[in-house]
Amino acid sequence: MPGPSPNSIKTSALKSKILHVAQTSVYQVKVQPPSRVVSFLNSGTRNFNYSADGENVELMCSAASLPGANLFTHEATNDFAGMSEKMAYRKDFGNTLDLTFMVNNRYDVIELFDGWVDFIAGQSSDNRGYFNSAVSYRMNYPQTYRSNVYLTKFEKNATAERRRSKSDSYQLQYTFVDAFPISIAPTQVSYEASNVLKYNISLSYTRYIRERKYT
């Protein structure tokens, strides 16, 4: 049986068919720490108010990764003569969500995520006792430091396009379930030419849910 024949497409039709492409630079991150972490950040000497300053931090996210997916497979060999087949038995949602932030001159993003990690590790809000080399610690329970994190991918002209064409526009919303920070990369400073200070964070999650929504 022959394959499909090539379609004939007029040049005038190409714009509507293939030139409306998504841009990498239009997205939004919503971190939304759990209530116990928010209270911890707003207490002691930390003095970070997520309700007032959290949105500003999230807007400073300069890079993020849309997650991929893998299937774990089992290989069946010679069930049919001379053939090997792969059969999926589990979906792998990946391990981490990696985010890069620009740091403002109040260092809010550092206080947010470093403070979140400190809460997980049972550190006091004012660092009391941590200057003692023999200090002990007790980790907090997972239900107190895990929450959903959201990453929304959309297009900057979506609203205008909808008004103009009377058609639906789309966005992708990723919900990362039970997320929390597990790794903060070292941040380099030097006396060389100044650049914007960047802050790299990795969050763990149990699974993600992707939804395509109409706007």
Order of alpha helices (4+ residues) and beta strands (2+ residues): alpha-beta-alpha-alpha-beta-beta-beta-beta-alpha-alpha-beta-alpha-beta-beta-beta
